[in-house]
């Protein structure tokens, strides 16, 4: 990317996870600009900043009651820009959940756990 910082949006209602993922990614990609959001609604409000890639949690309403879930936010992001790479992040190991996410346009489904950050970093390498 021509000297411009790639912009990554991290959308997760667990601030600690977002902070740890941000630190991990910046360690491997110091030239990233990372913004974190606790809800998908916040992410959508800031969409005009044109993220290059979005890491989106599947379950977004554990902290904010009535917050939209990751699938709803994924659909809205894809309406705005079909080509926007979205990595779905979830603790669900269900094939159905993964298939649903991919069906709605997520480029990849990452299960939270020991290797999740490494997997996200590799996906960023391939897409920015």
matplotlib code that plots the C-alpha trace (Angstrom):
import matplotlib.pyplot as plt

x = [0.0, 1.6, 2.9, -0.6, -1.5, -4.1, -7.1, -8.4, -11.7, -12.0, -15.6, -15.9, -17.8, -14.8, -12.5, -9.6, -9.7, -9.8, -6.8, -4.8, -5.6, -4.6, -1.3, -0.6, -1.3, 0.7, 3.6, 3.5, 2.3, 3.5, 2.1, -1.6, -4.1, -6.5, -9.8, -11.8, -15.6, -17.7, -20.8, -21.5, -23.5, -20.4, -18.5, -21.2, -21.3, -17.6, -17.7, -17.1, -13.4, -13.2, -11.7, -9.6, -10.6, -13.0, -12.6, -16.1, -17.3, -20.3, -21.8, -22.0, -24.7, -23.2, -22.5, -24.9, -28.5, -30.2, -27.0, -27.1, -25.3, -22.4, -24.4, -26.6, -23.6, -21.9, -25.0, -24.9, -21.2, -21.6, -24.5, -22.2, -19.2, -19.4, -15.7, -14.8, -12.9, -14.6, -13.1, -15.8, -14.5, -16.5, -16.2, -18.8, -17.3, -20.5, -20.2, -23.6, -22.5, -19.3, -21.3, -23.9, -21.1, -19.4, -22.8, -23.4, -20.0, -17.4, -14.1, -13.1, -14.4, -11.9, -12.7, -11.5, -8.8, -5.0, -4.3, -6.9, -4.6, -2.0, -4.7, -6.1, -2.6, -2.0, -5.3, -4.3, -1.0, -2.9, -5.4, -3.7]
y = [0.0, 3.2, 4.6, 5.0, 3.3, 0.5, 1.1, -1.8, -1.6, -4.1, -4.5, -6.5, -5.9, -7.1, -4.2, -6.3, -8.6, -5.6, -4.1, -7.3, -7.9, -4.3, -4.7, -8.0, -6.6, -3.4, -5.6, -7.3, -4.4, -1.1, 0.8, -0.1, 2.4, 0.5, 1.7, -0.4, -0.2, -1.9, -2.1, -2.6, 0.6, 2.6, 0.9, 1.9, 5.5, 5.7, 3.8, 7.1, 6.7, 3.9, 0.9, -1.4, -4.4, -5.1, -7.7, -8.3, -10.3, -12.5, -11.9, -8.1, -7.8, -9.2, -5.7, -3.4, -4.7, -4.5, -4.0, -5.6, -8.9, -9.5, -10.9, -7.8, -5.6, -7.8, -7.4, -3.6, -3.4, -5.5, -3.2, -0.3, -2.0, -5.6, -5.7, -4.8, -7.7, -8.7, -11.3, -12.8, -13.6, -15.9, -18.3, -20.5, -23.6, -24.3, -25.1, -23.5, -20.2, -20.2, -21.1, -18.4, -15.8, -16.7, -16.8, -13.2, -12.2, -12.6, -13.5, -15.8, -17.1, -17.2, -19.0, -17.2, -19.1, -19.6, -19.2, -16.6, -13.5, -15.3, -16.3, -12.8, -11.4, -13.8, -12.8, -9.1, -9.9, -11.4, -8.6, -5.3]
z = [0.0, -1.2, 2.1, 3.4, 6.6, 6.2, 8.4, 10.4, 12.4, 15.3, 16.5, 19.7, 22.9, 25.0, 25.3, 26.7, 23.6, 21.3, 23.1, 23.0, 19.3, 18.5, 20.4, 18.6, 15.2, 15.7, 16.8, 13.4, 11.3, 12.9, 9.9, 10.6, 11.9, 14.1, 15.5, 18.0, 18.5, 21.3, 19.0, 15.4, 15.5, 16.4, 13.6, 11.1, 12.4, 11.6, 8.3, 6.4, 7.5, 4.9, 6.7, 4.5, 6.6, 9.5, 12.2, 13.5, 16.5, 15.9, 19.4, 20.0, 22.6, 25.8, 27.2, 25.4, 25.5, 22.1, 20.2, 16.7, 16.3, 14.0, 11.2, 11.0, 11.0, 8.3, 6.1, 6.5, 5.8, 2.7, 1.5, 1.8, 0.1, -1.3, -1.7, 1.9, 3.5, 6.8, 9.2, 11.4, 14.9, 17.2, 20.1, 18.3, 16.8, 14.9, 11.2, 10.6, 12.2, 10.0, 6.9, 7.6, 8.1, 4.8, 3.1, 4.0, 2.7, 5.4, 3.8, 6.8, 10.1, 12.9, 16.2, 19.3, 21.0, 21.2, 17.5, 16.6, 16.6, 14.5, 12.0, 11.8, 11.3, 8.4, 6.8, 7.1, 5.4, 2.5, 2.2, 2.8]

ax = plt.figure().add_subplot(projection="3d")
ax.plot(x, y, z, "-o")
ax.set_aspect("equal")
plt.show()
